Amino acid sequence: MEEVKHMSRPRPDDEKQKILNRLKRVEGQVRGIQKMVEEDRYCVDILVQISAIQSALKNTGLTITERHMKHCVTDAINSGDGDDSIEELMAVLKQFSK
């Protein structure tokens, strides 16, 4: 697949802050799991926390995907570069769904 030229539209500050807050929460959860492992906590409790992190990351990815489709892909379609943008998005979605 050929590299697509990216025309990025800056995220509004409130949207950016929501994403950053989610990622900081995930970072805190990862640190919590590290501490749980160090303390030899019960495996199931650790697995529950890992599941929560996976869910949080997946939801964050879906939020970013939605914005990408509404802005970047729509702009590419309107400028005549839709096919390349859709191919790029599909390749990422295939990775995301593994």
C-alpha positions in Angstrom: 0.0 0.0 0.0 1.3 3.4 -0.9 1.8 6.0 1.9 -1.1 8.4 2.2 -0.4 12.1 2.5 -1.9 13.1 5.8 -3.8 16.4 6.2 -4.4 16.5 9.9 -6.9 18.9 11.5 -6.0 19.9 15.0 -8.2 18.5 17.7 -10.2 20.9 19.8 -8.5 21.4 23.2 -11.5 19.8 25.1 -11.4 16.7 22.9 -7.6 16.5 23.3 -7.9 16.8 27.1 -10.5 14.0 27.3 -8.2 11.7 25.4 -5.2 12.6 27.5 -7.1 12.1 30.7 -8.2 8.6 29.6 -4.6 7.7 28.7 -3.3 9.0 32.0 -6.0 6.9 33.8 -4.8 3.8 31.8 -1.2 4.7 32.8 -2.2 4.7 36.4 -4.0 1.4 36.0 -0.8 -0.1 34.5 1.2 1.1 37.5 -1.4 -0.4 39.7 -1.0 -3.8 38.0 2.8 -3.6 38.4 2.3 -3.0 42.1 -0.2 -5.9 42.3 2.4 -8.2 40.7 5.1 -7.0 43.0 2.8 -7.7 46.0 1.9 -11.2 44.6 -1.7 -10.4 44.4 -4.3 -12.9 43.3 -4.1 -13.7 39.6 -7.8 -13.2 38.9 -7.6 -9.7 40.4 -4.7 -8.8 38.1 -6.5 -10.3 35.1 -9.6 -8.2 35.9 -7.5 -5.1 35.9 -5.8 -6.1 32.6 -9.2 -6.5 31.1 -10.2 -3.0 32.3 -7.1 -1.5 30.7 -7.8 -3.3 27.4 -11.4 -2.0 27.4 -10.2 1.6 28.1 -7.7 1.5 25.3 -10.2 0.0 22.9 -12.7 2.7 23.7 -10.1 5.4 23.3 -9.1 3.9 20.0 -12.7 3.9 18.9 -13.1 7.6 19.9 -10.0 8.5 17.8 -11.3 6.3 14.9 -14.6 8.1 14.9 -12.9 11.5 14.8 -10.7 10.3 12.0 -13.6 9.1 9.9 -15.7 12.3 10.5 -12.9 14.6 9.7 -9.8 13.2 8.0 -11.6 10.5 5.8 -14.5 12.9 5.0 -12.0 15.6 4.0 -10.1 13.1 1.8 -13.3 11.9 0.1 -14.4 15.5 -0.6 -10.9 16.3 -2.1 -11.0 13.1 -4.3 -8.5 11.1 -2.2 -11.1 9.0 -0.5 -10.0 5.6 -1.8 -6.5 5.9 -0.4 -7.8 7.2 3.0 -10.3 4.4 3.3 -7.6 1.8 2.4 -5.3 3.3 5.1 -8.2 3.2 7.6 -9.1 -0.4 6.8 -5.5 -1.5 7.3 -5.4 0.1 10.7 -8.8 -1.4 11.7 -7.6 -4.8 10.8 -4.6 -4.3 13.1 -6.9 -2.9 15.8 -9.3 -5.9 15.7 -6.6 -8.5 16.2 
